[in-house]
Amino acid sequence: MNLWQITSFTLMAALAATLLMLPFGLLLAWILARGQFRGRVLLDTLVSLPLVMPPVATGLLLLMLFAPRGPIGAVLARVGIEVVFTRKAVVLAMAIMALPLFVRTARAGFEQVERRYEAVAATLGAPPWRVFLTVSLPLAAPSLIAATVLGFARSIGEFGATIVIAGSIPGSTRTLAVAIYSFAETGNDRAAVALLAVSAAIAFAALWISTALAPGSGVRR
Amino acid sequence: MIALAFTLRQGQFTLDIDVVLRRGVTALFGPSGAGKTTVLDAVAGLRRPAAGTIVLGDRVLFSAERRVDLPPHQRHVGYVLQDVALFPHMNVRRNVLYGRRQGHRPALDVVAGILEVQPLLDRAVGELSGGEKQRVALARALMSSPEVLLLDEPLAAVDVELRRRILPYLARVRDELAVPIVYVTHDRAEVTAFAEEVLVLDHGRVVQHVARDEWEAAVRPVGGLS
């Protein structure tokens, strides 16, 4: 077992997934916090779905969508992009599973920004995008950072969706969580426990940072 | 000239107004819940009337019939909220310059001079006293070259002594920058000291609209006023 390879791949994939999910997550969190439109509850429900659905089921759905003959996979195949059972699938599964957690935390952060600041910025001539970038975003920053760390941590722990859409290919798509399962199942307890220690350390650090940065933690204020 | 002719509903409350403000400083006077702040919110574009029009000079800011509803950032309205709402993550200078429009007057030196905020520019918002915050908020609103300045009880949160010190600044803004001002207050002394015309509101309706002199001569009692 190459502990370093598995750990570094998992960290890199989680980082890529976090970056991939971030723009969509910010937009969704903002829309759900401030938008007033029909279908808001539906959007909220759809975004949160991976949080409560069995991750394996989410993985199966992704597999159906991104398989070479699936509706999205077929389009990607035409431009030479293959997703399932590649490292891209790992990143995709991580991003989808981290998104709802990020959106929920970030949305709460945006909701905590007092509207009067945004209203004043608008009366001072700032169009909505400038209000977002210069007022809402910086005032919600602690929550957004906490949300990002939480999303990153969730990506590292991702298992169910990953195993379905990316498999457990040693040296390729095998992440920390998937490797722990594989080693435990095949009786390689020493390797499984070593990886367990690594993932526990990463999860602890990520949660500690996230909690410390969250508004009201008393650490930064 | 500010022409307000609109109806705005908010739960049980209905604001129904039809006036033309022609003088430099108009005081919106009346008891709590009369609809004074709602008028300012509607002019600033923060609340949407159900019907009617809002015209500022030659610009239509809102017209239900013509389906015009300019967003707040296109209205060129300087609005100082009751609690001033200075951006807490910016220092005074960044607050004051936030809404600066390129190529428009007044210059920072002029505004900072009138309101004496020059020494405060590099301070953090949290370090300011109540009176200083009021002056910085005024400077910030003025730097956006507004075509009208909306002040929502700018002196309500400060004590009598501070009030006496800030009023002259407001008078200088009125006299030196010639920006029309609509000013919400429930303090008779402030009306007398500052306004040129008075609009008395009660329960969402205009009960009186007169020049200050007439108002002073024959103050009609309105329920609940000091």
Interface residues (C-beta under 8 A of the other chain):
Chain A: E114 R116 Y117 A119 V120 A121 A122 T123 L124 G125 A126 P127 P128 V131 T134 V135 P138 L139
Chain B: A44 G45 L46 P71 P72 H73 Q74 R75 H76 V77 G78 Y79 L81 D83 A85 F87 P88 H89 Y98 G99 R101 R140 A141 S144
